[in-house]
Amino acid sequence: MRVRHSTASDATFSTEGAGAWDADHTLENVWTELEVDFGTKPVYDATFQITDAAITATSKVVVMQSGKTATGRASGDMQWDAVNYAANADDGFATCYALCSPGPIVGRRILYYQVI
């Protein structure tokens, strides 16, 4: 993702600072959204894989739930479901573990993940 400031540098910037401010910036480690289906049978825990070429065996993968409404769900229903996520990275994918508390949950949920 590339970012450009909408205002140019002014006299308060040093020459070096002005050049840095006016240059395009590349953001790394942005969040990626995905939808996961926990199925039709209520579950207290689940394991699934996130496939992404940016993930390597030495990556750290952070996963968190989104407040967005997933396919077939009611708006805001995720507020009642507390899910903790952990992920173990490997080359090209991460195995993700979900623990629902108090649980259980069913159906689709929207998550965000970030590769660091």
C-alpha positions as CSV (number, residue, x, y, z in Angstrom):
1,M,0.0,0.0,0.0
2,R,1.4,3.4,-0.9
3,V,0.6,6.6,1.0
4,R,1.1,10.2,0.0
5,H,0.6,13.1,2.3
6,S,-2.1,15.5,1.0
7,T,-0.3,18.6,2.3
8,A,3.2,19.5,1.2
9,S,6.0,20.2,3.7
10,D,6.4,23.8,4.8
11,A,9.1,26.0,6.3
12,T,8.9,24.2,9.6
13,F,10.6,21.1,8.1
14,S,14.3,20.7,7.7
15,T,15.5,20.0,4.2
16,E,15.9,16.3,5.1
17,G,12.5,16.2,6.8
18,A,10.7,17.9,3.9
19,G,12.1,15.4,1.5
20,A,10.9,12.5,3.6
21,W,7.5,14.1,4.2
22,D,6.9,14.7,0.5
23,A,8.0,11.2,-0.7
24,D,5.6,8.3,-1.2
25,H,5.5,5.9,1.7
26,T,5.0,2.1,1.6
27,L,3.1,0.6,4.5
28,E,4.1,-2.9,5.5
29,N,2.3,-5.4,7.7
30,V,-1.2,-4.3,6.7
31,W,-4.2,-6.3,7.9
32,T,-5.8,-8.8,5.5
33,E,-9.5,-9.7,5.9
34,L,-10.8,-13.2,5.6
35,E,-14.1,-15.0,6.3
36,V,-14.0,-18.3,8.2
37,D,-16.9,-20.8,8.5
38,F,-17.0,-22.5,11.9
39,G,-19.7,-24.8,10.6
40,T,-23.3,-25.6,11.6
41,K,-22.4,-27.6,14.7
42,P,-21.6,-25.4,17.7
43,V,-17.9,-25.5,18.6
44,Y,-15.8,-24.3,21.5
45,D,-12.6,-24.5,19.6
46,A,-11.4,-24.9,16.0
47,T,-8.3,-25.2,13.9
48,F,-7.9,-23.9,10.4
49,Q,-5.3,-22.7,7.9
50,I,-4.6,-19.3,6.5
51,T,-2.8,-19.6,3.1
52,D,-0.7,-16.6,2.1
53,A,2.6,-16.6,0.1
54,A,3.9,-13.8,2.4
55,I,3.9,-16.2,5.4
56,T,7.2,-18.0,6.0
57,A,8.3,-20.4,8.8
58,T,9.9,-17.5,10.7
59,S,6.9,-15.1,10.3
60,K,4.7,-14.0,13.2
61,V,1.0,-14.1,12.3
62,V,-1.4,-12.0,14.4
63,V,-5.2,-12.9,14.1
64,M,-8.1,-10.9,15.5
65,Q,-11.8,-10.9,15.0
66,S,-13.6,-8.2,13.0
67,G,-16.8,-6.4,14.0
68,K,-18.0,-6.7,10.4
69,T,-21.1,-8.8,9.6
70,A,-20.2,-12.2,8.0
71,T,-22.3,-13.9,5.2
72,G,-25.6,-15.1,6.6
73,R,-25.1,-13.4,10.0
74,A,-27.0,-10.7,11.8
75,S,-25.4,-7.3,12.2
76,G,-23.4,-7.0,15.5
77,D,-23.7,-10.7,16.5
78,M,-20.0,-11.0,16.9
79,Q,-20.1,-8.8,20.0
80,W,-21.5,-11.7,22.0
81,D,-18.8,-14.1,21.0
82,A,-15.4,-13.9,22.5
83,V,-12.8,-15.8,20.5
84,N,-9.1,-16.0,21.2
85,Y,-6.8,-16.8,18.3
86,A,-3.2,-18.1,18.0
87,A,-1.3,-18.9,14.9
88,N,1.8,-21.0,14.0
89,A,3.5,-20.0,10.8
90,D,5.0,-22.3,8.2
91,D,6.1,-21.6,4.6
92,G,3.0,-20.4,2.7
93,F,0.5,-20.8,5.4
94,A,-0.3,-20.5,9.1
95,T,-2.2,-23.0,11.3
96,C,-4.7,-21.0,13.3
97,Y,-6.3,-22.1,16.6
98,A,-9.5,-20.5,17.9
99,L,-10.8,-20.9,21.4
100,C,-14.3,-19.6,22.0
101,S,-15.2,-18.4,25.5
102,P,-17.8,-18.8,26.8
103,G,-18.8,-20.3,23.5
104,P,-19.9,-22.2,21.6
105,I,-20.1,-20.5,18.2
106,V,-21.5,-21.5,14.8
107,G,-21.4,-20.1,11.3
108,R,-19.2,-17.6,9.5
109,R,-17.0,-14.9,11.1
110,I,-14.8,-12.2,9.6
111,L,-11.3,-12.1,10.9
112,Y,-8.2,-9.9,10.2
113,Y,-4.7,-11.3,10.1
114,Q,-1.3,-9.6,9.8
115,V,2.0,-11.2,8.8
116,I,5.0,-9.6,10.6
